[in-house]
Amino acid sequence: MLRVLLVSCLLLLPGLAWSQNRSAVEKQFQAWLAQEVWPQAKAAGVSRKTFEVAFSGVTLNWDLPDLVPPGTKPKTPKKQRQAEFGSPGKYFNRGSVDGATSVGRQMAKRHAATLARVEKQTGVPGRIILGIWGRESGYGRVAIRHDAFQVLGTKAFMSTRAEYFERELIAALVIAQQGHALGGKLKSSWAGALGQPQFMPSNFLQYAADGNGDGKSDIWESEVDTIASIAHYLDQHGWVTGRDWGFEVRVPASISCALEGPDLGRPIAEWEKMGITRVSGRPFPAHERKAPGYLLMPAGRYGPAFIVTPNFYVLKEYNKSDLYALFVGHVGDRIQYGVGDFAASWGKVGGLNRSDVASMQRALERKGHDVGGADGLAGFKTRRSIGRWQESTGQAATCFPDAGMKSKLRG
């Protein structure tokens, strides 16, 4: 309520640019902390001392993304700054893949006993844990410099997802109350994620695990606790013991790329009968053939294709990106099995603004397609909707957005 009143006051001042009135907004931020955040923190069991130490010297961080200062409206993102918005192949750049693999092999040796024990307890393979750990924090080697209370406070006060970050801010204060904050402060990513597994505060409270039996769940300094916490998270999100994450495959031209998606699964043996084969030339494992599999073509016909299992979608519970889950599985396989790059190469696609993709999505929606929302992200619903539209109009289905589609979709 206080945030709404403050925004209303600013809107009553015509011509008042927020960039010229940061000091006024800073005062509003401090009032919001006192009048709106503190009562919630107190109700959650946070002491006044913990609260004051956490916010001592904290001001708004105006450099964070997706901010909506009082008196302004959210901006529609135009430039694409993540791999998912451009060429999917960029996500698998040489340095990232090789670095995560080489250090991952070192960690596999160093923590062999812990990884084996945790896998026995949860069913989550050690290579998968290592893949996540490497992607999230470079096995703890990536410096995490942000003040979590500044990040979460700023985004809770003025961002496009203020309510979400307000809940995470309260969770971070509870973590501090429990004694996990060094000197009363927590370090986080620019998004507020904590420690080596990069848990959001609410996830820390729910999934952080004590791997070494010292009575603490230390995801900042303890590598063993980090391993146990990642495994616990995946286990609690439904990891299926004994199943792989997926297999790179060849998809004949006779099989539509519009068959992609977690809602279009069928036993892997059926995909096999249709003509889909593993790129390795080996048959699918017998226990996998009877179980459901799902077609994944993250770049449509312009890149590698996969048959993935339900465990792939458990990985997406850690990060909603198809490419993230694919990176984790691929690096894990490289660590344990020594596999090389994907057999198929990534095509030179992408280069579109997110707003361009959103425009295409809206055009597809007008034609009756379910694209999963016009968010500018080429997720599986958008990819297969493009394929279905292409097939219905006599085009060769590629199932991936390109610049030439904009004018065609307007027709």
N, C-alpha and C positions, 0 to 999 in steps of 0.2 A: 504494500500500500504506500509506504514512504517513497519508494522508487517512482511510482506513478505520479504522486504529488509533485516530486522534484522535477520530473520531466514536464509536467503541465506548467509549472512555473517558468521554466525556460522557454516553452513555446509561446508564452505570453509576451516575450521580449523580442519584437520583430527585429530582424537584421543582426541578432546577436549570434555570432559564429562561435561554435563550441571550441574551435582551435584557439580562439582569443580569450577564452574564459576558463582555462584549465584550473585555475586556482579556485574558482567558484565550484567547479565539478568536484575537485578534491575535497572541499569542505562538505559537499553533499555525501561523498563517499564515506567520510569519517562519521557523519551523522547517521548514515545507513548502517554502518558497522555497530554503532552504539544502540540504535533503536530497533533494528531488525535482526541483525545477526546475533548479537549478544544474548537476547532472550532465548533464541533457539539453541545456542550453544549451552547455556545454563541448563535448559531442560534436558539436554543430552548428557549432562553430568560433567561438563567442562567447568573448571574453577575460574574465578575472575583472574587469578594470577596467570594461569595458562593462557587465557585469552589475551591479556595485556602483553605478555612476552611475545606471543605469536605475532601481534600486530604492531609491536614497537618499531617505529620508524617506517612502517609500510605505507607506501603511496601507490597510486595507480600506475600500471605499466602501459603506457600509451603505444608501445611498439607491438603489442600482441595482435594477432589477426582476429578478424570477425568481431571487432568492437562496434558497439552502437552507442555512442555517447548521448547523453540526455539532449533531447531536442532534434535528433537526427533520425533518419530512416536507414534500415539495412541496405547496403549496396549489393547489387547483383554481381557476383564475381565474374570477371571476364577473362583474365589471364589464367592459364592453367599452370599450377606450380607443383603438381604431384604427378607421379608416373601414370596413375590411373587415368589422367585427363589427356595424356599424350600417347606416345608410343609405348605399349606395354613392355617392349623389350628393354627400355631404359631401366626398369626396375631390377633387371638382372645384369647390371653392369659388371664388368670383369672384376673390378676392385671389391665390390660388395660381396659377390659370390665367393671369390677366392679367399678373401680375408675371413669371412665367416666359416669357411671350410677348414682352412689351415689352423686357425686358432681353435676351432671346434674339435679337431683331432687331438690337439694338445689337452684340451679339457676332458675329452673322452678318456684319455689315459690317466690324467690326474684324478678324476672322480669316478673311475670305473666301478669301484665297490658301491659308492653312493647311488650311481645311476642304476646299477643292477638291483639294488635293494628297493629303490623307489619304483622301478618298473614292476617288480614283483608285487609291491603293495597296491599300485594304482592301475597297472596294465599299460601305462603310457611309455612307449619306447624311449630309451635314453637319447637316441639321435634326434627325436622330435623335440625333446626338452632343449637340447643343445641348439637346434635350429632357431627356436624362439629366443633363447638367451642371446644368441649371437645377433639376431636381427634387432632386438630391443635395446641392447646396451653394449654391443661388442664384447660380451662376456664380462661386463663391468668395467671395461676400459674407456668407455665414452664418458667424458665429464658431464655431470648434471649440475648446472650452476644456478638455476632459477630458484627464487624464494617461493615455495609452494603457496604460502599465504598471500603473497602479492599476486601471483598468477591467478589463483582461484578466487581471490577477493575481487580482482579486476573483472574477470570474466563473469562472476556472479552478479556484479553490479551493473555491467554494461556490455553484454555480448548477445549474440543471436541465440544462445542457449543458456540464458541467465538462470532459469530455474534448475536445470541440471547441475550447473556449476555451484549453485548455492547449496545443494545437497552434498556435493563433494567437498565444499568448504567446511561444512559442519562435520563431515566424516574426518577431514584432516585435523580439525581441532580435537576430536575424540582420540585420534592417534597420538597427538601431542600430549593429551591428558594421560594416556597410558604409558607415557615415558619413552616413546620411540624417537622423539625429536631431539637432536643434539643441540643443547643450549636453547631449547625451546623452538628451534627452527627446523623446517623440513626443506630439503632440496628436491626440486622436481624438474620435469621437462617444461617446455613452453605451454604445454597443454595441461599441466598439473599432475602428470604421471610420476610415480615414485619408484625409486630403487632400481636394482638391476633387472627385475622382470617388467618394470614400468607398469605397475598396477595403479589404477586410479584409487583414491583413498577408500571408497566404499568397497572396492575389490580387495584391498589389503585387509580390511576388517573381516571380510568373509572368507578369503582364500589363503592368506599368508600362513605358512606352515613352519613349524619348528623341526628342522631336519636333523639337527645335531644333538637334540635332547637337552639343551641348556635352559629350557624354559622360555626362550624368546623366539620371535619370528622376525629375524633380522635380514631383510631383503636389501639392505644397504651395504653391509660389510661381509656377510656370511654367504659364501658360494654354495654351501650345502643347503642352507635355508632357501636360497634362491631356486635351486634345483627342485627341492621338495614343494615349494610354493607353485611353481609352474605346473608341475605334475598334478598337484591337488586341484588346481584350477581346471585343467583339462578333464580330469577324472570327474569332477563335479558337473561338468558341462556335457557329459555323456560319452566320453571316449570309449569305443568298443574294443575290448581286449582281443588281440589276435588278428585284427584286420589292419591292412595297410592304409595309407592315406589316398593312394591312387597310382595310376600307371600312364605313362605317355603312350599314345596310340596313333595309328594311322586310320583316318576316316575317309573311306572312298567317296568319290564325287556323287555316287548314287545315294548316299545317306545325307539327309538334310542337316545343315548346321543349326536349323531352327528347332532341333530336338534337344537342345541344351537346357539344363536346369535341374535343380533339386526336386522339383515336382514332376519330373518326367522320367523318373528312374525305372529301371527294370533289371531283372537278374543279369549279371555280367555275361552269363552264357548266351542270353538273347542278343546282346550287343555283338557277341562273337559270331553268332549265326548270321547276323546282318552283314558281316564282312569286316568288322572292326578288329584289328590285331595290334598286339604290342609292338612297339618299334624295335624292341630287343630281339624279336623273333621267337621268344619263349612263350609258352602258353600261359594263360592266367592261372594262378594257383587254384587247385581243386576246391579248396574251402571258400575262395572268393567267387568262383564261377556261379555258385548257387545263391549268393547273396546279392543285394541290390547294388547297382552302380549307376553313376550319373555322368552324362556327357558334359565336358567342360571345354569351351573353346574361347579363352579369354581375349583373343585377337580375331575371333571369327576364323575365316579361311586364310588369314594373314599370319598365322603363327602356329605353335604347337597345339596339339589337342590331347585330351586326357579322359580316361574313365576314372572318376574319383569315387570314394566310398563315403559313408556318413561321417567318418573321421575328418575328412576335408572340411566339412561344415562345422565340426567342433573347433577346428583351428580358426575358422572365421568368427567364432565367438570371442576369440582373443583380439582379433582385428577384422573388421567387416570386409576387407578387401580380398577379392579372389587372388590377386597377385601376391599379397602378403602370405596367404595360406600356401600358395604354390611355392613361394620362395622358401618357406620353412621346411616343407616336405622335400624339396629338391636339395637344399643344403644338408638336411639330415641324411639323405641317401648318399650324398657325396662323402660325408663324414664317415659313415659306416661301411658303405659298399664300394666306394671309390669310383662311382659312376662319373661320366663326363657331362658335357653340356647336353641340352635337349637335342634330339635328332633333327627336329624341324627348326628352322630359323624364324626369327621375328621379322615380319615385313616392315617396310618403311611406311607406317601408317601413323595417324595421330596428327599433331600440329594444329588441332582445332581448338578454338576457345570453348570454354565450358558453356558459354551462352549459345554457341552454335549448336552444340549437342542438345541443349535444352530446347532450342527452337525445333530441331528435328523430332524430339520426343513429343512436343505438343502437337506437331503435325501428324504424327503416328496416332496419338490419342484421338484426334479428330476423325481419324479413319477407323477407329474402333479397337485399336491395339492397346494392350496393357503393358506399358513400359516400366511400371514400377515407380512412377512419379517423374515429373520433368525437372530433374535435379542436375542435369548436365553430366551425369556419370553413366558410362556405357556398361551397366550391369547386365546380368544374363537376360533379364526381361527385355531390356532395350535391344540387346544383340539379336535375340531370336525374333523380336518384333520386326526388326529391320529385315531379317531373313524371310519372314512370312510375307512382308510387303513386297520384297523383291520377287519372290516366287509368284505371288498373285498378279504381278505386273509383267511377268515374262522375262524378268532379269535373272542373271546368274546370282544365286544367293551367296553373299560374302559375310553377312551377319556382323558387320562392324561399320561404324559411321565414317564417311569420308566427305570431303568438301563438295563433291558433285551431287550429293543427295539433297542438299538444301533446296535447290531449284526444282528438282524432280518431285520432292515431297509437297511442294506448293501447288503442283499441278493437279 
